[in-house]
Amino acid sequence: MHDQDTTKYRIHLVVQADGVVDRSDVVGAIFGQIEGLLGSELELRELQRQGKLGRIDVKIQSKMGKSYGEITIPTSVDRAETAILAASMETINRVGPCTSEIHVQSIEDVRITKRTQIIERAKALLLEFEEPGIDPDSLIDAVRESQRIEKIATIGPDNVPAGPNVLVSDAIIVVEGRADVINLLRAGIKNAVAVEGTSIPKTIIDLCRKKTATAFFDGDRGGDLILRELLEITDVDFVAYPPRGESVEDLSRKEIIKALRNKVPIEYVLEDRVSEYLLSQKSEPIVRSYPGQEGEEVLSSTSEPVNGTDDEPVFENGSTPAEDEIISCECPDERDPAVRETDDAEEETRPRTVFSHIREVKNRGTARLIGPGGEVKNELSAGEIEEKLGLMDDDLEGVVIDQEVTQQLLDQFTMLGIRYLAAPSFTGIVRMPATIRLIPFR
């Protein structure tokens, strides 16, 4: 006998006979007329003996000298063989002494039906047994969060709080306190380490010198002070800023990723004249509007940022915050009045920055080739740059061009071996160069 637990499909058929017939006539017609039709592998009696064909259920009634009914045949063979069996039933043209017609109404997948029943029953059970105020999703999140928090460790003789990947990762994120490390762990970032106060531990000083370090402090006065101290005593590669007035420990995962994606390369912080003045002289935080923050103002003591993308933070799934590696900067047209008083002789000895080159090139339709140390190697019309790329000196640090850069032009610049390329916009870029930093300016 066919085991109902092994049933995969049910064939549903309708039968009509021109005369009065009963169940035995229908079953006899099925076995009699299908026998030998499908070969030995699909012989009905052999399938029943093997338990692959269940009991043929027939419900039939007679009315006005004709018979009508339904036939159900359970099977545990595969889909193709079930379809062949169903199609073969439609070849039956006589039931008992009467002419008849049999048609396939449907083929039911019993497993789908069972899954639907399980889902509906599970929903009912969940509503029945769920305690008021308990959200199953919250329970799952709480368990996952506790697992991440348990991974927080202490490293070095100073016992500073750190994520599990700090010692093995090539990059670290320096935050203020243990709560910030925990919040970054919730976001899947496992390479954060906390300074825990304004006295920077020696462990963090050593880590910053050995690894690519990103400072990520709160957007308040305390965060500014810790950043200033960190910059004075060790090496920092990038600075990331939370939204104005926000604490890192209160940020959502999206806000954390956005802030880290828009991190500022430290060379632009230290080399820019306004930033240097503010870091050494200011007594109150300065409010600036950063590009990439969707109009939000960010509390900072640094210059307009250029969003770095090297050495992104390590995530739990091994990914980085974003595939887009274009840096963004916004160059001010006005300088701080206090800085205008800087002595001209001091200005002449100061290395030229990419910001100063951008200010001098933008809106002039020119292209400037910049050598090591920031000196101008050559300057020409932006329209001529593509024709003369092959004749240019290999000893170039970067290019600032007042023209839209396409993928074709970017590929040509890549062959020059430059470190950065600044332009008003980059259009249709699908292959990001690994060696060039792209700097859009407005």
Contacts in CASP RR format, 6 or more apart in sequence:
PFRMAT RR
TARGET T0000
AUTHOR 0000-0000-0000
METHOD contacts of the structure
MODEL  1
MHDQDTTKYRIHLVVQADGVVDRSDVVGAIFGQIEGLLGSELELRELQRQ
GKLGRIDVKIQSKMGKSYGEITIPTSVDRAETAILAASMETINRVGPCTS
EIHVQSIEDVRITKRTQIIERAKALLLEFEEPGIDPDSLIDAVRESQRIE
KIATIGPDNVPAGPNVLVSDAIIVVEGRADVINLLRAGIKNAVAVEGTSI
PKTIIDLCRKKTATAFFDGDRGGDLILRELLEITDVDFVAYPPRGESVED
LSRKEIIKALRNKVPIEYVLEDRVSEYLLSQKSEPIVRSYPGQEGEEVLS
STSEPVNGTDDEPVFENGSTPAEDEIISCECPDERDPAVRETDDAEEETR
PRTVFSHIREVKNRGTARLIGPGGEVKNELSAGEIEEKLGLMDDDLEGVV
IDQEVTQQLLDQFTMLGIRYLAAPSFTGIVRMPATIRLIPFR
1 51 0 8 1.000
1 54 0 8 1.000
1 55 0 8 1.000
2 48 0 8 1.000
2 51 0 8 1.000
2 52 0 8 1.000
2 53 0 8 1.000
2 54 0 8 1.000
2 55 0 8 1.000
2 74 0 8 1.000
2 76 0 8 1.000
3 51 0 8 1.000
3 76 0 8 1.000
4 74 0 8 1.000
6 51 0 8 1.000
6 76 0 8 1.000
7 54 0 8 1.000
7 74 0 8 1.000
7 75 0 8 1.000
7 76 0 8 1.000
7 110 0 8 1.000
8 75 0 8 1.000
8 76 0 8 1.000
8 77 0 8 1.000
8 78 0 8 1.000
8 82 0 8 1.000
8 109 0 8 1.000
8 110 0 8 1.000
8 111 0 8 1.000
9 74 0 8 1.000
9 75 0 8 1.000
9 76 0 8 1.000
9 77 0 8 1.000
9 79 0 8 1.000
9 82 0 8 1.000
9 107 0 8 1.000
9 108 0 8 1.000
9 109 0 8 1.000
9 110 0 8 1.000
10 72 0 8 1.000
10 73 0 8 1.000
10 74 0 8 1.000
10 75 0 8 1.000
10 107 0 8 1.000
10 108 0 8 1.000
10 110 0 8 1.000
11 71 0 8 1.000
11 72 0 8 1.000
11 73 0 8 1.000
11 74 0 8 1.000
11 75 0 8 1.000
11 82 0 8 1.000
11 85 0 8 1.000
11 86 0 8 1.000
11 89 0 8 1.000
11 104 0 8 1.000
11 107 0 8 1.000
11 108 0 8 1.000
12 70 0 8 1.000
12 71 0 8 1.000
12 72 0 8 1.000
12 104 0 8 1.000
12 105 0 8 1.000
12 106 0 8 1.000
12 107 0 8 1.000
12 108 0 8 1.000
13 70 0 8 1.000
13 71 0 8 1.000
13 72 0 8 1.000
13 73 0 8 1.000
13 86 0 8 1.000
13 89 0 8 1.000
13 102 0 8 1.000
13 103 0 8 1.000
13 104 0 8 1.000
13 105 0 8 1.000
14 68 0 8 1.000
14 69 0 8 1.000
14 70 0 8 1.000
14 71 0 8 1.000
14 102 0 8 1.000
14 103 0 8 1.000
14 105 0 8 1.000
15 26 0 8 1.000
15 58 0 8 1.000
15 60 0 8 1.000
15 67 0 8 1.000
15 68 0 8 1.000
15 69 0 8 1.000
15 70 0 8 1.000
15 71 0 8 1.000
15 95 0 8 1.000
15 100 0 8 1.000
15 101 0 8 1.000
15 102 0 8 1.000
16 66 0 8 1.000
16 67 0 8 1.000
16 68 0 8 1.000
16 69 0 8 1.000
16 100 0 8 1.000
16 101 0 8 1.000
16 102 0 8 1.000
17 25 0 8 1.000
17 66 0 8 1.000
17 67 0 8 1.000
17 95 0 8 1.000
17 96 0 8 1.000
17 98 0 8 1.000
17 99 0 8 1.000
17 100 0 8 1.000
18 66 0 8 1.000
18 98 0 8 1.000
18 99 0 8 1.000
18 100 0 8 1.000
19 62 0 8 1.000
19 65 0 8 1.000
19 66 0 8 1.000
19 67 0 8 1.000
19 98 0 8 1.000
20 62 0 8 1.000
20 65 0 8 1.000
20 66 0 8 1.000
20 67 0 8 1.000
20 98 0 8 1.000
21 60 0 8 1.000
21 62 0 8 1.000
21 67 0 8 1.000
21 95 0 8 1.000
21 96 0 8 1.000
21 98 0 8 1.000
21 100 0 8 1.000
22 60 0 8 1.000
23 58 0 8 1.000
23 59 0 8 1.000
23 60 0 8 1.000
25 95 0 8 1.000
25 96 0 8 1.000
26 58 0 8 1.000
26 60 0 8 1.000
26 71 0 8 1.000
26 95 0 8 1.000
27 56 0 8 1.000
27 58 0 8 1.000
28 96 0 8 1.000
29 92 0 8 1.000
29 94 0 8 1.000
29 95 0 8 1.000
29 96 0 8 1.000
29 100 0 8 1.000
30 44 0 8 1.000
30 56 0 8 1.000
30 71 0 8 1.000
30 89 0 8 1.000
30 92 0 8 1.000
31 44 0 8 1.000
31 45 0 8 1.000
33 91 0 8 1.000
33 92 0 8 1.000
33 93 0 8 1.000
33 94 0 8 1.000
34 44 0 8 1.000
34 88 0 8 1.000
34 89 0 8 1.000
34 91 0 8 1.000
34 92 0 8 1.000
35 43 0 8 1.000
35 44 0 8 1.000
35 45 0 8 1.000
36 43 0 8 1.000
37 88 0 8 1.000
37 91 0 8 1.000
38 84 0 8 1.000
38 85 0 8 1.000
38 88 0 8 1.000
40 46 0 8 1.000
42 77 0 8 1.000
42 81 0 8 1.000
42 84 0 8 1.000
42 85 0 8 1.000
42 88 0 8 1.000
44 53 0 8 1.000
47 53 0 8 1.000
47 75 0 8 1.000
47 77 0 8 1.000
48 54 0 8 1.000
51 76 0 8 1.000
52 75 0 8 1.000
52 76 0 8 1.000
52 77 0 8 1.000
53 73 0 8 1.000
53 74 0 8 1.000
53 75 0 8 1.000
53 76 0 8 1.000
53 77 0 8 1.000
53 85 0 8 1.000
54 73 0 8 1.000
54 74 0 8 1.000
54 75 0 8 1.000
55 74 0 8 1.000
56 71 0 8 1.000
56 72 0 8 1.000
56 73 0 8 1.000
57 71 0 8 1.000
57 72 0 8 1.000
57 73 0 8 1.000
58 69 0 8 1.000
58 70 0 8 1.000
58 71 0 8 1.000
59 69 0 8 1.000
59 70 0 8 1.000
60 67 0 8 1.000
60 68 0 8 1.000
60 69 0 8 1.000
60 70 0 8 1.000
61 67 0 8 1.000
61 68 0 8 1.000
61 69 0 8 1.000
62 68 0 8 1.000
67 95 0 8 1.000
67 98 0 8 1.000
70 105 0 8 1.000
71 89 0 8 1.000
71 102 0 8 1.000
73 85 0 8 1.000
73 86 0 8 1.000
73 89 0 8 1.000
74 110 0 8 1.000
75 81 0 8 1.000
75 82 0 8 1.000
75 85 0 8 1.000
77 85 0 8 1.000
82 107 0 8 1.000
83 107 0 8 1.000
86 104 0 8 1.000
86 107 0 8 1.000
87 104 0 8 1.000
89 102 0 8 1.000
89 104 0 8 1.000
90 102 0 8 1.000
90 103 0 8 1.000
90 104 0 8 1.000
92 100 0 8 1.000
92 102 0 8 1.000
93 99 0 8 1.000
93 100 0 8 1.000
93 101 0 8 1.000
94 100 0 8 1.000
126 136 0 8 1.000
130 136 0 8 1.000
145 186 0 8 1.000
148 182 0 8 1.000
148 185 0 8 1.000
148 186 0 8 1.000
148 188 0 8 1.000
148 316 0 8 1.000
149 182 0 8 1.000
149 185 0 8 1.000
149 186 0 8 1.000
151 163 0 8 1.000
151 164 0 8 1.000
151 185 0 8 1.000
151 190 0 8 1.000
152 161 0 8 1.000
152 162 0 8 1.000
152 163 0 8 1.000
152 164 0 8 1.000
152 178 0 8 1.000
152 181 0 8 1.000
152 182 0 8 1.000
152 185 0 8 1.000
153 161 0 8 1.000
153 162 0 8 1.000
153 163 0 8 1.000
153 164 0 8 1.000
154 160 0 8 1.000
154 161 0 8 1.000
154 162 0 8 1.000
155 162 0 8 1.000
155 166 0 8 1.000
155 167 0 8 1.000
155 193 0 8 1.000
155 203 0 8 1.000
156 203 0 8 1.000
157 202 0 8 1.000
157 203 0 8 1.000
158 201 0 8 1.000
158 202 0 8 1.000
158 203 0 8 1.000
158 204 0 8 1.000
160 193 0 8 1.000
160 194 0 8 1.000
160 195 0 8 1.000
160 196 0 8 1.000
160 201 0 8 1.000
160 203 0 8 1.000
160 204 0 8 1.000
161 177 0 8 1.000
161 178 0 8 1.000
161 181 0 8 1.000
161 193 0 8 1.000
161 194 0 8 1.000
161 196 0 8 1.000
162 181 0 8 1.000
162 192 0 8 1.000
162 193 0 8 1.000
162 194 0 8 1.000
163 181 0 8 1.000
163 184 0 8 1.000
163 185 0 8 1.000
163 190 0 8 1.000
163 191 0 8 1.000
163 192 0 8 1.000
163 193 0 8 1.000
164 190 0 8 1.000
165 190 0 8 1.000
165 191 0 8 1.000
165 314 0 8 1.000
166 172 0 8 1.000
166 190 0 8 1.000
166 191 0 8 1.000
166 192 0 8 1.000
166 193 0 8 1.000
166 207 0 8 1.000
169 190 0 8 1.000
169 191 0 8 1.000
169 211 0 8 1.000
169 314 0 8 1.000
170 211 0 8 1.000
170 212 0 8 1.000
170 311 0 8 1.000
171 191 0 8 1.000
171 211 0 8 1.000
171 212 0 8 1.000
171 213 0 8 1.000
171 214 0 8 1.000
171 311 0 8 1.000
171 312 0 8 1.000
171 313 0 8 1.000
171 314 0 8 1.000
172 191 0 8 1.000
172 192 0 8 1.000
172 193 0 8 1.000
172 207 0 8 1.000
172 208 0 8 1.000
172 211 0 8 1.000
172 212 0 8 1.000
172 213 0 8 1.000
172 214 0 8 1.000
173 184 0 8 1.000
173 189 0 8 1.000
173 191 0 8 1.000
173 192 0 8 1.000
173 193 0 8 1.000
173 213 0 8 1.000
173 214 0 8 1.000
173 216 0 8 1.000
173 240 0 8 1.000
173 260 0 8 1.000
173 313 0 8 1.000
174 192 0 8 1.000
174 193 0 8 1.000
174 194 0 8 1.000
174 195 0 8 1.000
174 204 0 8 1.000
174 208 0 8 1.000
174 213 0 8 1.000
174 214 0 8 1.000
174 215 0 8 1.000
174 216 0 8 1.000
174 217 0 8 1.000
174 230 0 8 1.000
174 236 0 8 1.000
175 181 0 8 1.000
175 184 0 8 1.000
175 192 0 8 1.000
175 193 0 8 1.000
175 194 0 8 1.000
175 195 0 8 1.000
175 216 0 8 1.000
175 217 0 8 1.000
175 248 0 8 1.000
176 194 0 8 1.000
176 195 0 8 1.000
176 196 0 8 1.000
176 197 0 8 1.000
176 217 0 8 1.000
176 218 0 8 1.000
176 223 0 8 1.000
176 226 0 8 1.000
176 248 0 8 1.000
177 194 0 8 1.000
177 195 0 8 1.000
177 196 0 8 1.000
177 197 0 8 1.000
177 249 0 8 1.000
178 194 0 8 1.000
178 196 0 8 1.000
179 249 0 8 1.000
180 192 0 8 1.000
180 194 0 8 1.000
180 216 0 8 1.000
180 247 0 8 1.000
180 248 0 8 1.000
180 249 0 8 1.000
181 192 0 8 1.000
181 193 0 8 1.000
181 194 0 8 1.000
182 249 0 8 1.000
183 248 0 8 1.000
183 249 0 8 1.000
183 250 0 8 1.000
183 251 0 8 1.000
183 256 0 8 1.000
184 190 0 8 1.000
184 192 0 8 1.000
184 248 0 8 1.000
184 256 0 8 1.000
184 313 0 8 1.000
185 192 0 8 1.000
186 253 0 8 1.000
187 253 0 8 1.000
187 256 0 8 1.000
187 257 0 8 1.000
187 315 0 8 1.000
188 253 0 8 1.000
188 315 0 8 1.000
188 316 0 8 1.000
188 317 0 8 1.000
189 256 0 8 1.000
189 260 0 8 1.000
189 313 0 8 1.000
189 314 0 8 1.000
189 315 0 8 1.000
189 316 0 8 1.000
190 314 0 8 1.000
190 315 0 8 1.000
190 316 0 8 1.000
191 313 0 8 1.000
191 314 0 8 1.000
192 216 0 8 1.000
192 313 0 8 1.000
193 203 0 8 1.000
193 204 0 8 1.000
193 207 0 8 1.000
195 201 0 8 1.000
195 204 0 8 1.000
195 226 0 8 1.000
195 230 0 8 1.000
197 226 0 8 1.000
198 222 0 8 1.000
198 225 0 8 1.000
198 226 0 8 1.000
198 229 0 8 1.000
200 226 0 8 1.000
200 229 0 8 1.000
200 230 0 8 1.000
200 233 0 8 1.000
200 234 0 8 1.000
204 234 0 8 1.000
205 233 0 8 1.000
205 234 0 8 1.000
207 213 0 8 1.000
208 230 0 8 1.000
208 234 0 8 1.000
208 235 0 8 1.000
208 236 0 8 1.000
209 234 0 8 1.000
209 235 0 8 1.000
212 237 0 8 1.000
212 238 0 8 1.000
212 310 0 8 1.000
212 311 0 8 1.000
213 234 0 8 1.000
213 235 0 8 1.000
213 236 0 8 1.000
213 237 0 8 1.000
213 238 0 8 1.000
214 236 0 8 1.000
214 237 0 8 1.000
214 238 0 8 1.000
214 239 0 8 1.000
214 240 0 8 1.000
214 260 0 8 1.000
214 263 0 8 1.000
214 311 0 8 1.000
214 313 0 8 1.000
215 227 0 8 1.000
215 230 0 8 1.000
215 231 0 8 1.000
215 236 0 8 1.000
215 238 0 8 1.000
215 239 0 8 1.000
215 240 0 8 1.000
216 239 0 8 1.000
216 240 0 8 1.000
216 242 0 8 1.000
216 248 0 8 1.000
216 259 0 8 1.000
216 260 0 8 1.000
216 263 0 8 1.000
217 223 0 8 1.000
217 224 0 8 1.000
217 226 0 8 1.000
217 227 0 8 1.000
217 248 0 8 1.000
218 242 0 8 1.000
218 245 0 8 1.000
218 246 0 8 1.000
218 247 0 8 1.000
218 248 0 8 1.000
219 241 0 8 1.000
219 242 0 8 1.000
219 243 0 8 1.000
219 244 0 8 1.000
219 245 0 8 1.000
219 246 0 8 1.000
219 247 0 8 1.000
219 285 0 8 1.000
219 298 0 8 1.000
219 299 0 8 1.000
219 300 0 8 1.000
220 245 0 8 1.000
220 247 0 8 1.000
220 285 0 8 1.000
220 299 0 8 1.000
221 285 0 8 1.000
224 285 0 8 1.000
224 299 0 8 1.000
224 300 0 8 1.000
224 301 0 8 1.000
227 239 0 8 1.000
227 301 0 8 1.000
228 279 0 8 1.000
228 301 0 8 1.000
230 236 0 8 1.000
231 266 0 8 1.000
231 270 0 8 1.000
231 279 0 8 1.000
236 266 0 8 1.000
237 265 0 8 1.000
237 266 0 8 1.000
237 310 0 8 1.000
237 311 0 8 1.000
238 263 0 8 1.000
238 264 0 8 1.000
238 265 0 8 1.000
238 266 0 8 1.000
238 308 0 8 1.000
238 310 0 8 1.000
238 311 0 8 1.000
239 263 0 8 1.000
239 264 0 8 1.000
239 266 0 8 1.000
239 269 0 8 1.000
239 302 0 8 1.000
239 305 0 8 1.000
240 259 0 8 1.000
240 260 0 8 1.000
240 262 0 8 1.000
240 263 0 8 1.000
240 264 0 8 1.000
241 259 0 8 1.000
241 262 0 8 1.000
241 264 0 8 1.000
241 290 0 8 1.000
241 298 0 8 1.000
241 299 0 8 1.000
241 300 0 8 1.000
241 305 0 8 1.000
242 248 0 8 1.000
242 251 0 8 1.000
242 255 0 8 1.000
242 259 0 8 1.000
242 298 0 8 1.000
243 251 0 8 1.000
243 255 0 8 1.000
243 259 0 8 1.000
243 293 0 8 1.000
243 296 0 8 1.000
243 298 0 8 1.000
244 287 0 8 1.000
244 296 0 8 1.000
244 297 0 8 1.000
244 298 0 8 1.000
244 299 0 8 1.000
245 299 0 8 1.000
246 255 0 8 1.000
248 256 0 8 1.000
251 259 0 8 1.000
257 321 0 8 1.000
257 322 0 8 1.000
258 292 0 8 1.000
258 293 0 8 1.000
260 312 0 8 1.000
260 313 0 8 1.000
260 321 0 8 1.000
261 307 0 8 1.000
261 309 0 8 1.000
261 312 0 8 1.000
261 321 0 8 1.000
261 322 0 8 1.000
261 324 0 8 1.000
262 290 0 8 1.000
262 291 0 8 1.000
262 292 0 8 1.000
262 293 0 8 1.000
262 305 0 8 1.000
262 307 0 8 1.000
262 328 0 8 1.000
263 305 0 8 1.000
263 307 0 8 1.000
263 308 0 8 1.000
264 302 0 8 1.000
264 305 0 8 1.000
264 306 0 8 1.000
264 307 0 8 1.000
264 308 0 8 1.000
265 306 0 8 1.000
265 308 0 8 1.000
265 327 0 8 1.000
265 437 0 8 1.000
268 275 0 8 1.000
268 303 0 8 1.000
268 305 0 8 1.000
268 306 0 8 1.000
268 329 0 8 1.000
268 353 0 8 1.000
268 354 0 8 1.000
268 355 0 8 1.000
269 275 0 8 1.000
269 279 0 8 1.000
269 302 0 8 1.000
269 303 0 8 1.000
270 276 0 8 1.000
271 351 0 8 1.000
271 353 0 8 1.000
272 302 0 8 1.000
272 303 0 8 1.000
272 304 0 8 1.000
272 353 0 8 1.000
272 355 0 8 1.000
273 335 0 8 1.000
273 339 0 8 1.000
273 342 0 8 1.000
273 350 0 8 1.000
273 353 0 8 1.000
274 303 0 8 1.000
274 332 0 8 1.000
274 335 0 8 1.000
274 336 0 8 1.000
274 339 0 8 1.000
275 301 0 8 1.000
275 302 0 8 1.000
275 303 0 8 1.000
277 336 0 8 1.000
277 338 0 8 1.000
277 339 0 8 1.000
278 286 0 8 1.000
278 301 0 8 1.000
278 302 0 8 1.000
278 303 0 8 1.000
278 336 0 8 1.000
279 301 0 8 1.000
279 302 0 8 1.000
281 338 0 8 1.000
282 301 0 8 1.000
285 299 0 8 1.000
285 300 0 8 1.000
285 301 0 8 1.000
286 300 0 8 1.000
286 301 0 8 1.000
287 297 0 8 1.000
287 298 0 8 1.000
287 299 0 8 1.000
287 300 0 8 1.000
288 297 0 8 1.000
288 298 0 8 1.000
288 300 0 8 1.000
288 302 0 8 1.000
288 303 0 8 1.000
288 304 0 8 1.000
289 295 0 8 1.000
289 296 0 8 1.000
289 297 0 8 1.000
289 298 0 8 1.000
289 330 0 8 1.000
290 296 0 8 1.000
290 297 0 8 1.000
290 298 0 8 1.000
290 300 0 8 1.000
290 304 0 8 1.000
290 305 0 8 1.000
290 330 0 8 1.000
291 304 0 8 1.000
291 305 0 8 1.000
291 307 0 8 1.000
291 328 0 8 1.000
291 329 0 8 1.000
291 330 0 8 1.000
291 442 0 8 1.000
292 307 0 8 1.000
292 328 0 8 1.000
303 355 0 8 1.000
304 329 0 8 1.000
304 330 0 8 1.000
304 331 0 8 1.000
304 332 0 8 1.000
304 355 0 8 1.000
305 328 0 8 1.000
305 329 0 8 1.000
306 327 0 8 1.000
306 328 0 8 1.000
306 329 0 8 1.000
306 354 0 8 1.000
306 439 0 8 1.000
307 326 0 8 1.000
307 327 0 8 1.000
307 328 0 8 1.000
307 329 0 8 1.000
308 327 0 8 1.000
308 437 0 8 1.000
309 322 0 8 1.000
309 324 0 8 1.000
309 325 0 8 1.000
309 326 0 8 1.000
309 327 0 8 1.000
309 437 0 8 1.000
310 437 0 8 1.000
312 320 0 8 1.000
312 321 0 8 1.000
312 322 0 8 1.000
313 320 0 8 1.000
313 321 0 8 1.000
315 321 0 8 1.000
324 432 0 8 1.000
325 432 0 8 1.000
325 438 0 8 1.000
326 426 0 8 1.000
326 429 0 8 1.000
326 432 0 8 1.000
326 438 0 8 1.000
326 440 0 8 1.000
327 437 0 8 1.000
327 438 0 8 1.000
327 439 0 8 1.000
327 440 0 8 1.000
328 439 0 8 1.000
328 440 0 8 1.000
329 355 0 8 1.000
329 358 0 8 1.000
329 422 0 8 1.000
329 439 0 8 1.000
329 440 0 8 1.000
329 441 0 8 1.000
330 441 0 8 1.000
330 442 0 8 1.000
331 355 0 8 1.000
331 358 0 8 1.000
331 359 0 8 1.000
331 362 0 8 1.000
331 441 0 8 1.000
331 442 0 8 1.000
333 359 0 8 1.000
351 373 0 8 1.000
351 374 0 8 1.000
352 370 0 8 1.000
352 373 0 8 1.000
352 374 0 8 1.000
352 375 0 8 1.000
352 376 0 8 1.000
353 374 0 8 1.000
354 370 0 8 1.000
354 400 0 8 1.000
354 420 0 8 1.000
354 422 0 8 1.000
354 439 0 8 1.000
357 368 0 8 1.000
357 370 0 8 1.000
357 374 0 8 1.000
357 376 0 8 1.000
357 400 0 8 1.000
357 422 0 8 1.000
358 400 0 8 1.000
358 422 0 8 1.000
358 439 0 8 1.000
358 441 0 8 1.000
360 368 0 8 1.000
361 367 0 8 1.000
361 368 0 8 1.000
361 400 0 8 1.000
361 401 0 8 1.000
361 402 0 8 1.000
361 422 0 8 1.000
362 402 0 8 1.000
362 424 0 8 1.000
362 441 0 8 1.000
363 402 0 8 1.000
364 402 0 8 1.000
365 381 0 8 1.000
365 382 0 8 1.000
365 383 0 8 1.000
365 402 0 8 1.000
365 403 0 8 1.000
366 379 0 8 1.000
366 380 0 8 1.000
366 381 0 8 1.000
366 382 0 8 1.000
366 401 0 8 1.000
366 402 0 8 1.000
367 379 0 8 1.000
367 380 0 8 1.000
367 381 0 8 1.000
367 382 0 8 1.000
367 383 0 8 1.000
367 384 0 8 1.000
367 385 0 8 1.000
367 399 0 8 1.000
367 400 0 8 1.000
367 401 0 8 1.000
367 402 0 8 1.000
367 403 0 8 1.000
368 376 0 8 1.000
368 378 0 8 1.000
368 379 0 8 1.000
368 399 0 8 1.000
368 400 0 8 1.000
368 401 0 8 1.000
369 376 0 8 1.000
369 377 0 8 1.000
369 378 0 8 1.000
369 379 0 8 1.000
369 392 0 8 1.000
369 393 0 8 1.000
369 396 0 8 1.000
369 398 0 8 1.000
369 399 0 8 1.000
370 376 0 8 1.000
370 377 0 8 1.000
370 396 0 8 1.000
370 397 0 8 1.000
370 398 0 8 1.000
370 399 0 8 1.000
370 400 0 8 1.000
371 377 0 8 1.000
371 395 0 8 1.000
371 396 0 8 1.000
371 397 0 8 1.000
371 398 0 8 1.000
372 395 0 8 1.000
372 397 0 8 1.000
373 397 0 8 1.000
374 397 0 8 1.000
377 393 0 8 1.000
377 395 0 8 1.000
377 396 0 8 1.000
378 392 0 8 1.000
378 393 0 8 1.000
380 388 0 8 1.000
382 401 0 8 1.000
382 402 0 8 1.000
382 403 0 8 1.000
383 403 0 8 1.000
385 399 0 8 1.000
385 401 0 8 1.000
385 403 0 8 1.000
385 409 0 8 1.000
386 409 0 8 1.000
386 412 0 8 1.000
389 412 0 8 1.000
389 413 0 8 1.000
389 415 0 8 1.000
389 416 0 8 1.000
392 416 0 8 1.000
394 416 0 8 1.000
394 417 0 8 1.000
396 416 0 8 1.000
396 417 0 8 1.000
396 418 0 8 1.000
397 418 0 8 1.000
397 419 0 8 1.000
397 420 0 8 1.000
398 418 0 8 1.000
398 419 0 8 1.000
398 420 0 8 1.000
398 421 0 8 1.000
398 422 0 8 1.000
399 413 0 8 1.000
399 416 0 8 1.000
399 418 0 8 1.000
399 420 0 8 1.000
399 421 0 8 1.000
399 422 0 8 1.000
400 421 0 8 1.000
400 422 0 8 1.000
400 423 0 8 1.000
401 421 0 8 1.000
401 422 0 8 1.000
401 423 0 8 1.000
402 423 0 8 1.000
402 424 0 8 1.000
403 423 0 8 1.000
403 424 0 8 1.000
404 423 0 8 1.000
404 424 0 8 1.000
404 425 0 8 1.000
404 426 0 8 1.000
404 427 0 8 1.000
405 413 0 8 1.000
405 421 0 8 1.000
405 423 0 8 1.000
405 425 0 8 1.000
405 426 0 8 1.000
405 427 0 8 1.000
405 429 0 8 1.000
405 438 0 8 1.000
406 427 0 8 1.000
406 428 0 8 1.000
406 429 0 8 1.000
407 428 0 8 1.000
407 429 0 8 1.000
407 430 0 8 1.000
407 431 0 8 1.000
410 421 0 8 1.000
410 426 0 8 1.000
410 429 0 8 1.000
410 431 0 8 1.000
410 433 0 8 1.000
410 436 0 8 1.000
410 438 0 8 1.000
411 431 0 8 1.000
413 421 0 8 1.000
413 436 0 8 1.000
414 433 0 8 1.000
414 435 0 8 1.000
414 436 0 8 1.000
417 435 0 8 1.000
417 436 0 8 1.000
418 436 0 8 1.000
419 435 0 8 1.000
419 436 0 8 1.000
419 437 0 8 1.000
420 436 0 8 1.000
420 437 0 8 1.000
420 438 0 8 1.000
420 439 0 8 1.000
421 436 0 8 1.000
421 437 0 8 1.000
421 438 0 8 1.000
421 439 0 8 1.000
422 438 0 8 1.000
422 439 0 8 1.000
422 440 0 8 1.000
422 441 0 8 1.000
423 438 0 8 1.000
423 439 0 8 1.000
423 440 0 8 1.000
423 441 0 8 1.000
424 440 0 8 1.000
424 441 0 8 1.000
424 442 0 8 1.000
425 440 0 8 1.000
426 438 0 8 1.000
426 440 0 8 1.000
429 438 0 8 1.000
432 438 0 8 1.000
END
